[in-house]
């Protein structure tokens, strides 16, 4: 399923039917729900192709059926969480070779006793979709990959005005086409918080990220003349930052972190940039909210190329009536490719706009509709694309 559409549908379903009664109670404080999505999409560029020779565009109508189960446990307890499993069936009206059956599962838990907080998540997601970074346009395929992730974080109050938080995140990406690299990413953030006001904390933090390539040999086979150290190099990132979190004004909340980021690799010279990680929400009115995010960070493409990514996004959401809600958003990603053995330095621009609406039919059913426009501009004409997607779906939770 298209990534943006998937996020819209899942988040809309969860928000719409949070009061639905479970179809089965499992002991004290545990409830089992049946979930599902029935949707249809009209996509004018399924492969996100440039339309040039060797990169033809394909349009199609796609039907999405996503049955699932959700187990919620620990209701009203210090430790609580949920287990969700889904099987996604994508069926293409014309391009039958793109049909896919995809499994996903997540365990999400949290603990809070007032003095200590902890979170633990484990997930597995099978994906069969193209993105701005991965596009199987040469052989006419969608890019299939499996993502396994785990994350743990906690925060401990050490005095009335101070607390310390730390976390550990691991992600493994397994690509089935050989022209992409499998990778392991481990991230370790540590933050110290000082209570500046009752509702606002100042922070000082450090984040370490380790990126390891698993199948560099496959890319080496595709281009044997290139020094193997330059193909998908391993990297370590160090982000030293200061910031704040909480309530900046009665209507503005969120977090901001700004600092210095350095990347070290096994082949290229060290690189650095002004690191930014922020997300804010502004209450325009009791029914309307603006959410904004800004990030400036290093990245590594699935082809093993070094990147600098500047991303910004803005989303407006409003509740029109008790049944109707609407949203509109825009996001930008500026991608700077450093000069490598396989690609000269260049800058690409990726824009994405969304419009959506939702109608709550009852406590169990929510109807959603969305339009997504994407455009990718590059010095390489073969990398450019435009894409329009219209979708409607019914989200179910019983």
N, C-alpha and C positions, 0 to 999 in steps of 0.2 A: 504494500500500500504506500502511496505517496506519503513522504515523511510529514509534511505540514498538515495534510488532511488527517493523518492518523492522530496527531497531537490534538487537533481541533475536536475530532470526534470523541476521543477518550476523555479529554478534560470536560467536554460538554456533558458527556454521559454521567460522569462522577458528580458534577455540580448539580445536575438536574434532578437526580433521583436519590439524593442522600437520605431522604426520609422513607424510602421504600421498605416495606416489611419483608423480612427474609422468608424464603420458602421452607427453611429448616433451621431450628435452633439446635446447636451442638454443645450441650453442657452449659455451665454457668458462664455467661459473658462471651459466648462465641456464637456467631450467626453465619449461615451459608446462603449466598445469593447466586442466582443464575443470571449471567450477563450476556449481552449480545449486541452486535451491530449489523444492520442490513442496509447496504448503501450501493449507490451507483455513481460513477464518475465519467465525465467526458473530458478526455485529455488529448490535446492537439499535437503533443510532442512527447510521447511516452519515453523515448530514449534520451531526451534532452540533447538531441543531435543538432548539428549546425545546418543541415540541409544541403551541404556540399557533397560533391562526388566522394563516395566512400563513407559518408556519414549521413544517410538518408533519414528524414523525419518519418515517424509513424504516428498516426492518430488512431484512437480506439475508444470504445465504451467498455468500462471495467466494472464488474459486479463484485462487491466485497461482502462476504458473509463471515462474521467473527463470533462464534459461540464461545462462552467461557464460564468459569466459576470464580467466585470470590469468597474467601473465608475471612471474616473479621473476628478478632479475639481480643480479650483484655479490656472490654468495655468498662469505662469508669475506673480502671486500675492504673497503677503507676507504670506498668509495662503493658503495652498494647501494640497491635500490628495487624497486618493482613497478608494473605497469600492469594495471588491471582494467577490463573492460567488461562490462556486463550489459544485457539487454533484459527488462523486466518486463511480463508479460501479466496484467492483472487482468480477471477475468470474473465478472460478477454474475449470480446465478441468476435474480432477478426483475427488477431494474432494469437492463436491458440498455443503456440510454442512458448508464450510468456506466462501461461498459467502457473500458479504456485500454491502450495500448501505450506504454511509457515507457523511454527509453534513459538510461543513466548510464555515466560513465567517469571514472577517476581515475589520475593519475600521482603516486606517492609516492616520494621519494628522501631519502637522508640520507648525510652524510659525517662521519667521525670519525677523526682521526689522533692522538688523545690530547691535543693542545693546542688544536685548533680543531674546532668542531662546526657543521654546517650542515644545514638541512632545506629542501626545496622541494617543494611540492604544487600540482597543478592538477586541477580537477574540474569536471564538468558533470553536473547531475542534473535530470531532468524528473520533476515530482511532480504527482500528481492526488489530493489528499487535503485534508480539512478539518482545521483545528486550532482551538485556543481563540481565535486571532486572526483566522483567515480561515474563514468559513463561508458557503457559497452556499445559504442556506436559503430565500431569497425565490423564486428561480427553480428550486429543486430540483436544482442542479448541485453537483458537487464543484469546488473551486477549483484550477484548473490554473496551474502556474507553473514556470518554468525558472530554475535557480540555477547561475550560472557563478562559480567562485572560483579564486583563486590565492594562495599564501602562501609566503613565504621567511623564514627566520630563521637566526641564527647566533650563536655564542658563542666568544669568544677569551680564552684565559688570558693575563693581562698580568703576573702575578707568581705566586709560590707561594701567595699567599693572596687573590688578587683576579682577577676576570674580568668581562668586559663582554658583554652580550647585546643583540641588537636584532632587529627583525622588521618585515615589511610584509605586510599581508593585504588582499586586495581581493575584494569580492563584489558581483555584479550579480544582482538579482532581477527577473524579467520575468513579470508577471501578465497572464493573458489576459482576465479580466473587467475592464471599464473602471472598476469601483468600487473598485479597488485601485491603489496607486501603484507603478510601477517605481522601483527605487532602486539607487544605487551607494554602497557603504560601504567606506571605506579606513581601516585601523587601523595605527598605528605605535607599538609599545612599545619602550622602551629601559630596560635594567636594569643596575645595578652590583651585583656580588655580592662579599661579603667572607667568607672562610672562617673561621667562628667556632670550629668543631671539625672534625676530619677528615671528619665526615659531615653537618655542618649549615652552611649558608650563610645569612648575613643579607643582605638586599637593600634597595636604594633604587631606585625606578623612576618613570617617567613614561610615560603612554600618551595618544596623540592619536588621536581618531576623527572622521572627517568623513562625514556622511550627506547625500547629494544626491538629491533627488526628480527623476524624469525626466518624468512625465506629469501634472503638477499640473493642466493644462488639462482633463483628463478629469473630475477631481473637481469642478473649477470648473463644468463643464457640468451636473453633477448638482445643484449648489446655487449658481446664479448670483448669489444675494443676498449671499453670504459674501465678505468681503475675500479676494482670492486669496492674499495673504501668509500667511493663517492656515490655508490648506489644504496640509497636508503640507509644513511649512516645512523648509528645510535646517537642519542643526545641526552644531555642533562640540563635542565632549566632551574634557575635560582631566582626567586621573586622576593625581594625585600620591600616591605610596604608599611605604610601608615594609613589610617582611615578612621571611619566612624560608622556606627550602626544604630538603628532605633528610630525615634521620632524626632526629626529635624524641626518640624513645625507641627501644629495640630492636624494639618492635612497632608504633610509630606513625610513618608517613612521609607526605610530601606537600608542599604549599606553602600559604602564607598571605600575603595582601597586603591591607593596610588603609590607607585614606587619604581624601583629599578629592577629590570629583568635581564639576566645574562644567560645565553645558551652556549654550551660547550658540546662539540661533536668530536667524533673519532677521526675526522678528515679535514673539515673546514676550519678556518680561524674562528675564534670566539666572536660572538655577536651580542649586542645589547640593544635595549629599547626602553622607552618609558612605559612601564606596565600599568594597566588600568583594569579594574574589575569592579563594576558598579551595577546596582539594580535599585530603582526607585519607583514608588507608587504615589500618585497625587490624587486626592479625593476632590474632584471638581464639584460634585454634589453628592448627596446621599445615594444616588442611583447611578452615578457616572464616575469612572476611574480611569486615569491615565497611568500606564506603566512604561518605564523607559529603562534601557540598559545600554552600557558602553563597555567595551573590552578592547584591550590592545595586548596581543600576546603572540608568542611564537607558535608554530605548528609544523607538522610534517604530513605531506599529502600521502594518500594510499599508494602512490607511485614512488614514494621515498624521496620527494623533493622538499627542500627547506622552504618554509613560508614565514611571513609576518602577516598577521591577520588583525585588521582593525574592523570591529563590528559595532553597529549601532542599531537599536530597534525602538519602536514606539508603538504601543497598542492602546486603543481606546475601547472601553466596553461600557455599555449602559443597559439598564433594565427599563424597558419601555412600559411594560405592564406586569402584572403578576405572572402572565404566561409568556410574554415576548421579551427577548433580549437581543442585542446586536453588538457587533464589534467590527473594528477596522484597524488595520495595522500596516506598518511599513518597516522594512529592515534593509540594511546595507552592510556589505562585507567588502572591504578593500584587501586584496591579496597581493602581497609583494613577494615575488619569487627571486631569491638570490641567484647569482650566476653559479650554475652547476655544470657537471660534465655532460648533462643531457639537455640542459635548457639555459638559454641566456636570461639575464635579469630582465624582468618585466613586471608591470602592474596590471591586474585584472580587477574588474568591478562587477559585483553581483548584487542585484536588487530584487526584492520580493515584496509584493503587496497582497493583502488579504482583505476580503469583505465577508462577513458571516452574520447569520441570524439563527435564532433558535426559538422553538415553541414548545412549552411544557404541556403535553397532552394530559398527563396525570402523573401520579407519584412513580409510575413504573416506565413511562415512555416519554422520550424527548425527541422531537424532530429538528434536524439541523440542516442548514444549507450553507454553502461556502463557494467563493470564487477566489482563485489564487493566480496571480500573474508573476512570472519570473523572467528576468532578462540578464544575460551574462555577456559582458563586453571585454574584449581582449585584443592585444596586438596580433595574436594568432587567430585568423579568421576561422580556422577549423575548431576552435574552442568555444566560439560564440554560440548562443542559442536564445530562443524566446519560447515561452511556454504558457499556455492558458489551461486551467483546470476548473471545471464546474462540478459540484458534487451535492448530492442530497443523501440523507441517511436517517434511519431511525435507531435510536440508542435505547436499549432495554435493560432493566435491572429488576429482578423479582426475588 
